[in-house]
Amino acid sequence: MRRLAGSIRLRMLLYAFLGTLFALAVSGAGLNALFSLYLDRRLGLEVDAHVAQLAGNLQIDNAGSPLRLVAEPADPRFRSLYSGLYWEVRDEKRGEALRSVSLWDSELPLPADALPPGATHVHQVAAPEGGMLMLHETRIILADGDGERTVRISVGVNRAEADILAEGFFFDMLPGLALLFAALVAGAWVQVGAGLRPVARVGKEVQAVREGRLQRLGAAVPTEILPLVEETNSLLTEREDAVRRARDRATDLAHGLKTPLTALNADIARLRDKGETGLADNIEALALRMRRTVERELARARMRHHGGVGEGASPAEAADAIARILQRTPAADGKSVTVSGGRDVRVALDPDDLNEVLGNLIENAVRHAASRVAVAVNRVEGGVRVSIDDDGAGAGHGTLERLTQRGVRDDERGGSAGLGLAIVSDILALYDRAPHFDASPLGGLQVSVVLPIHAGGRA
């Protein structure tokens, strides 16, 4: 759940980062385009003012006399060669033209379009000095004695200055956009963290349920994730019911087999009394296998319903208790079982699971030992190491690799169906652990496992 919350956080932050970057890029481009449009409008108003000034100063003295400009526009750029601001007036009847000094011997490239009198057309044409001109042209009619004369007025301004202003505006805007981007990303970080905090709390509660410290998830969550919590709690309830039914069926099966197995043992005894020892041994081996299979299924049913680690358990104390019980069995006659290590070291295992693991391992060691079994509990990197050594005959390399397989036995004389170590492996798998087999310094077999240390455990 924590990894899931972390993955969701990274994904949401990535989306926020990319979304903010895209939004600011679009906004920056839009602002720059808006500023360019504003400049175009501003230049258009300036050009129209020049057109109106030229139209107001045009005059025809007498019929047939040339067109005359009473006063030129005041802008000094009209008097500087190729300054970027130009005007031209064409008398379409006489084919004559008046031009600004800035044009020198050039002409404005007017498009051949139909221009009604009084209308204004806007064009983008090539400038004499290079670049593009914003060109406004209009057509007016002047009185020429008894007739009329059509005049075409054109004013153009180079867009280079406007383009420089737009580019400067864009680069001046970048630091502000960068600061805004940083502020928005920081806000998204805070918002995502605050929004996922309930998910992280739910993750901790799921971990507590897994460890047995809680039975259900708390309902004090935002309404957005309340359905998830309710469905999870419903799933936990259904799981408990299903496991309880499975455990009850396994228990019923075990109890149902007890009576037939007891009767089978009586039949075995009668066969021995009749001298049919071979047949009795075969049936006894089958009965033993059946009993161990039932024990394994009962252990697996209990493992599916284990209640979590709780306060943890002490491997040294558990091993002491198991050793005292085994010392009273015939298998331990003449053999010693010693336990070393701190009694205050606790591991994050359910006590019943720990007893099942150590019980099987120590019992196997006692059964195969010649005279001595040593149990050691030590704090190591990654947890608590529990090792069980015996001074028996040991096991070959191939046997060590097969010891945890179902039904595999190290010998044929121990009265075992070979399921003890497999049960140990099943239990340890619940905690992502596994037993390790090696040659023992005592001369026999060493079985060790590194168990997770409990939060309250000490070395």
C-alpha positions in Angstrom: 0.0 0.0 0.0 2.9 2.4 0.8 4.5 1.6 -2.5 1.1 2.1 -4.2 0.7 5.5 -2.5 4.2 6.5 -3.5 3.6 5.4 -7.1 0.3 7.4 -7.2 2.1 10.4 -5.7 4.8 10.3 -8.3 2.3 9.9 -11.1 0.1 12.7 -9.9 3.1 15.0 -9.5 4.2 14.0 -13.0 0.8 14.8 -14.4 0.7 18.1 -12.5 4.2 19.0 -13.7 3.4 18.2 -17.4 -0.1 19.8 -17.1 1.3 23.0 -15.6 4.2 23.1 -18.1 1.7 22.7 -21.0 -0.7 25.3 -19.6 2.0 27.9 -19.1 3.5 27.2 -22.5 0.1 27.7 -24.1 -0.5 30.8 -21.9 2.9 32.2 -22.8 2.3 31.7 -26.5 -1.2 33.2 -26.2 0.1 36.2 -24.3 2.9 36.7 -26.9 0.3 36.4 -29.8 -2.0 38.9 -28.0 0.8 41.3 -27.6 1.8 41.0 -31.3 -1.9 41.6 -32.2 -1.9 44.7 -30.0 1.2 45.9 -31.8 -0.4 45.3 -35.1 -3.4 47.3 -34.1 -1.2 50.1 -32.8 0.8 50.2 -36.0 -2.4 50.1 -38.0 -3.8 53.2 -36.1 -0.5 55.0 -36.8 -0.6 54.2 -40.5 -4.2 55.2 -40.8 -3.4 58.5 -39.2 -0.7 59.1 -41.8 -3.2 58.1 -44.6 -5.7 60.6 -43.2 -3.1 63.3 -43.0 -2.0 62.7 -46.6 -5.6 62.7 -47.9 -6.3 66.0 -46.1 -3.2 67.7 -47.7 -3.8 66.7 -51.3 -4.8 69.5 -53.7 -5.4 70.1 -57.4 -5.0 73.8 -58.2 -6.6 73.9 -61.7 -8.2 71.5 -64.1 -5.5 69.4 -65.7 -2.8 70.6 -63.2 -0.7 68.0 -61.4 -1.5 66.7 -58.0 0.1 68.6 -55.2 0.7 67.9 -51.5 0.2 71.0 -49.5 2.1 69.7 -46.4 4.0 66.4 -45.9 3.4 64.3 -42.8 5.4 65.5 -39.8 7.1 62.2 -38.9 10.8 62.7 -39.6 11.2 59.0 -40.7 9.5 60.0 -44.0 12.6 62.1 -44.7 15.2 59.5 -43.9 16.3 57.0 -46.6 14.9 53.6 -46.1 13.8 54.4 -42.6 11.0 51.8 -42.6 8.1 54.3 -42.9 7.0 55.3 -46.4 4.1 56.9 -48.3 3.1 57.1 -51.9 0.3 58.9 -53.7 -0.7 57.9 -57.2 -2.8 59.9 -59.6 -4.5 57.1 -61.5 -5.9 59.5 -64.2 -2.6 61.2 -65.1 -0.3 58.2 -64.1 1.8 60.4 -61.9 3.0 59.6 -58.3 4.2 61.4 -55.3 6.5 59.6 -52.8 8.2 60.1 -49.5 11.9 60.9 -49.5 12.4 57.7 -47.5 11.5 55.7 -50.6 14.1 57.4 -52.7 13.9 55.9 -56.2 11.8 52.8 -55.1 8.1 52.2 -55.4 5.7 50.5 -53.0 4.7 47.1 -54.4 1.0 47.6 -54.5 -1.1 44.5 -55.2 -3.4 44.7 -58.2 -6.7 44.4 -56.3 -10.0 46.2 -56.8 -10.1 49.0 -54.3 -13.5 50.8 -54.1 -13.3 54.6 -53.2 -13.3 55.2 -49.5 -12.3 51.6 -48.6 -9.0 50.7 -46.9 -7.1 47.5 -47.7 -4.3 46.1 -45.5 -1.5 44.1 -47.1 1.8 42.5 -46.1 4.4 43.3 -48.8 8.2 43.3 -49.1 10.0 46.3 -47.7 12.6 48.1 -49.8 15.2 47.6 -47.1 14.2 44.0 -46.5 11.7 42.5 -44.2 7.9 43.0 -44.4 5.8 46.1 -44.6 2.4 46.5 -43.1 0.8 48.5 -46.0 -2.6 50.4 -45.7 -4.0 51.8 -48.9 -7.2 53.7 -49.7 -8.7 55.4 -52.8 -10.2 58.8 -52.7 -11.8 61.1 -55.4 -10.7 64.7 -55.8 -12.5 67.4 -57.7 -10.6 68.4 -60.9 -12.4 71.5 -62.2 -15.5 70.2 -63.8 -14.5 66.5 -63.4 -13.1 64.1 -60.9 -9.7 62.6 -60.3 -9.1 59.2 -58.6 -6.1 59.1 -56.2 -4.6 56.0 -54.5 -2.9 56.7 -51.1 -0.5 54.1 -49.6 1.4 54.1 -46.4 3.7 51.3 -45.2 5.7 50.7 -42.0 8.3 48.0 -41.5 7.3 45.3 -39.1 10.9 44.6 -37.9 10.5 47.0 -34.9 7.2 45.4 -33.9 8.8 41.9 -34.2 11.7 43.1 -32.0 9.3 44.4 -29.4 7.3 41.1 -29.4 10.4 39.1 -29.0 11.6 41.3 -26.1 8.2 40.9 -24.5 8.4 37.1 -24.7 11.9 37.0 -23.1 10.9 39.5 -20.5 7.9 37.3 -19.7 9.9 34.1 -19.3 11.2 34.8 -15.7 7.7 35.5 -14.6 6.4 32.3 -16.2 9.2 30.3 -14.5 8.3 31.7 -11.1 4.7 31.0 -11.7 5.6 27.5 -12.8 7.6 26.9 -9.6 4.8 28.2 -7.5 2.2 26.0 -9.2 4.4 22.9 -8.9 5.1 23.6 -5.3 1.3 24.0 -4.7 0.7 20.8 -6.5 3.2 19.0 -4.4 1.5 20.3 -1.2 -1.9 19.5 -2.6 -1.0 16.0 -3.7 0.7 15.3 -0.3 -2.4 16.5 1.6 -4.7 14.6 -0.7 -2.8 11.3 -0.4 -2.2 11.6 3.4 -5.4 9.6 4.1 -4.3 6.9 1.6 -1.0 6.7 3.5 -2.9 6.3 6.7 -5.0 3.6 5.2 -1.8 1.9 4.1 -0.5 1.9 7.7 -3.8 0.4 8.8 -3.6 -2.3 6.2 -0.1 -3.2 7.5 -1.5 -3.3 11.0 -4.3 -5.6 9.9 -1.7 -7.9 8.2 0.3 -7.9 11.5 -2.7 -8.7 13.6 -2.7 -5.3 15.4 -6.0 -4.3 13.9 -9.0 -6.3 12.7 -10.6 -3.7 10.4 -9.7 -0.4 8.7 -10.9 2.8 10.4 -13.8 4.6 8.8 -12.4 8.1 9.7 -11.4 8.8 6.1 -12.4 11.3 3.4 -15.6 10.5 1.6 -13.7 9.9 -1.6 -11.9 6.8 -0.3 -14.6 5.7 2.1 -16.0 3.2 -0.4 -12.6 1.7 -0.8 -12.2 1.2 3.0 -15.7 -0.2 3.2 -15.1 -2.7 0.4 -11.7 -3.7 2.0 -13.4 -4.3 5.3 -16.1 -6.3 3.6 -13.4 -8.4 1.9 -11.7 -9.0 5.2 -14.9 -10.2 6.7 -15.6 -12.5 3.8 -12.0 -13.8 4.0 -12.3 -14.5 7.7 -15.5 -16.4 7.1 -14.0 -18.4 4.3 -10.9 -19.2 6.2 -12.9 -20.1 9.3 -15.1 -22.5 7.3 -12.0 -24.1 5.7 -10.3 -24.5 9.0 -13.4 -26.1 10.5 -13.7 -28.5 7.6 -10.0 -29.4 8.0 -10.6 -29.9 11.8 -13.6 -32.1 11.1 -11.7 -34.1 8.6 -8.9 -34.6 11.1 -11.3 -35.7 13.9 -13.1 -37.9 11.4 -9.8 -39.7 10.6 -8.8 -40.2 14.2 -11.1 -43.2 14.9 -10.2 -45.1 11.7 -6.5 -44.5 12.4 -6.9 -45.8 16.0 -8.7 -48.9 14.7 -5.9 -49.3 12.2 -3.3 -49.2 14.9 -5.2 -52.0 16.7 -5.2 -54.1 13.6 -1.5 -53.5 13.2 -1.0 -54.8 16.8 -3.1 -57.9 16.0 -1.1 -58.6 12.9 2.2 -58.4 14.9 0.8 -60.8 17.4 0.0 -63.3 14.6 3.6 -63.0 13.4 2.8 -61.0 10.2 5.4 -58.4 10.9 6.1 -57.4 7.3 2.4 -56.6 6.6 2.1 -54.8 9.9 5.2 -52.6 9.1 3.7 -51.7 5.7 0.3 -50.8 7.1 2.0 -48.9 10.0 4.0 -46.8 7.5 0.8 -46.0 5.6 -1.0 -45.0 8.8 1.9 -42.8 9.8 1.9 -41.1 6.5 -1.8 -40.5 6.8 -1.3 -39.0 10.3 1.4 -36.7 9.2 -0.6 -35.6 6.2 -3.5 -34.7 8.5 -1.1 -32.8 10.8 0.2 -30.9 7.8 -3.2 -29.9 6.6 -4.2 -28.8 10.1 -1.0 -26.7 10.3 -1.7 -25.2 6.9 -5.3 -24.4 7.9 -4.0 -22.7 11.0 -1.4 -20.8 9.0 -4.1 -19.3 6.8 -5.8 -18.0 9.8 -2.8 -16.8 11.9 -3.5 -13.7 13.9 -0.4 -11.7 13.2 2.7 -11.1 15.2 1.2 -9.3 18.1 3.9 -8.6 20.7 6.2 -11.0 18.9 7.9 -14.0 20.4 11.3 -14.9 21.9 13.1 -17.7 20.0 15.3 -18.5 23.0 12.3 -18.9 25.4 10.4 -20.9 22.8 13.5 -23.2 22.2 13.9 -23.7 26.0 10.3 -24.8 26.4 10.6 -27.2 23.4 13.9 -28.6 24.7 12.3 -29.3 28.1 9.5 -31.2 26.5 11.8 -33.2 24.1 14.1 -34.2 27.0 11.3 -36.3 28.3 10.8 -38.2 25.1 12.5 -41.5 24.2 14.2 -39.9 21.2 16.2 -37.6 23.5 17.4 -40.3 25.8 21.1 -39.7 26.5 21.2 -36.5 24.4 21.6 -32.9 25.5 19.8 -29.9 24.1 21.4 -26.5 24.9 20.0 -23.0 24.1 22.2 -19.9 23.9 21.3 -16.3 23.1 19.4 -13.4 24.7 16.0 -14.2 26.0 14.8 -10.6 25.5 15.4 -10.8 21.7 11.9 -11.0 20.1 11.0 -11.7 16.5 8.1 -10.6 14.4 6.4 -14.0 14.2 3.2 -15.3 15.6 4.1 -17.3 18.7 2.3 -20.4 17.4 4.1 -20.2 14.1 7.5 -19.8 15.9 6.7 -22.9 18.1 5.8 -24.9 15.0 9.0 -23.9 13.2 11.4 -24.5 16.2 9.4 -27.6 17.3 9.9 -29.3 14.0 13.5 -28.3 13.6 14.7 -29.2 17.1 12.7 -32.5 17.0 14.4 -33.4 13.8 17.8 -32.5 15.2 17.2 -34.5 18.4 16.1 -37.5 16.4 19.2 -37.5 14.2 21.8 -36.4 16.8 24.3 -38.7 18.3 24.5 -37.0 21.7 24.2 -33.2 21.4 21.9 -30.5 19.9 22.8 -26.8 20.1 20.3 -24.0 19.5 21.8 -20.5 19.1 20.0 -17.2 18.8 22.0 -14.2 17.6 21.1 -10.7 16.3 22.5 -10.3 12.7 22.0 -7.8 9.9 18.5 -8.1 8.6 17.0 -9.8 11.7 17.6 -12.5 14.2 19.4 -15.7 13.2 18.3 -19.0 14.8 20.5 -22.0 14.1 20.0 -25.6 15.2 23.1 -27.9 15.1 23.4 -31.6 15.8 26.3 -34.0 15.9 24.6 -36.7 13.9 25.6 -38.2 10.6 24.8 -35.1 8.6 23.5 -35.0 5.0 25.0 -35.0 1.6 24.9 -31.9 -0.7 22.1 -33.4 -2.9 20.1 -34.2 0.2 20.4 -30.7 1.5 18.8 -29.4 -1.6 15.9 -31.8 -1.3 15.1 -31.6 2.4 12.3 -29.1 2.0 10.5 -30.9 -0.7 7.2 -32.6 0.2 7.6 -36.2 1.3 11.4 -36.2 1.2 13.1 -38.0 4.1 16.8 -38.1 5.1 16.4 -41.7 6.3 13.9 -44.4 6.4 14.2 -45.2 10.1 12.9 -42.2 11.8 9.2 -42.8 11.8 8.6 -39.6 9.8 6.6 -38.9 6.7 9.0 -36.2 5.7 6.6 -33.4 6.1 8.1 -31.5 9.1 10.6 -29.5 7.2 8.0 -28.8 4.4 5.7 -27.4 7.1 8.5 -25.2 8.4 9.1 -23.9 4.8 5.4 -23.2 4.4 5.2 -21.2 7.7 8.4 -19.2 6.9 7.1 -18.4 3.5 4.3 -16.4 5.1 7.0 -14.1 6.4 9.1 -14.1 3.2 11.8 -16.3 4.8 13.2 -19.7 4.1 15.4 -22.2 6.0 19.1 -22.7 5.1 20.8 -26.0 5.4 24.6 -26.5 5.8 27.1 -28.7 7.5 27.3 -28.2 11.2 30.5 -27.5 13.1 29.4 -30.3 15.5 29.7 -32.8 12.6 26.0 -33.2 11.7 23.5 -30.9 10.0 22.9 -27.2 10.7 19.5 -25.6 9.9 19.3 -21.9 10.2 16.9 -19.1 9.5 17.0 -15.3 9.8 13.7 -14.1 11.3 12.4 -10.5 11.2 13.1 -8.7 14.4 10.1 -7.3 16.3 10.0 -3.6 16.8 10.4 -4.1 20.5 13.2 -6.7 20.2 16.7 -6.0 21.5 20.0 -7.6 20.9 
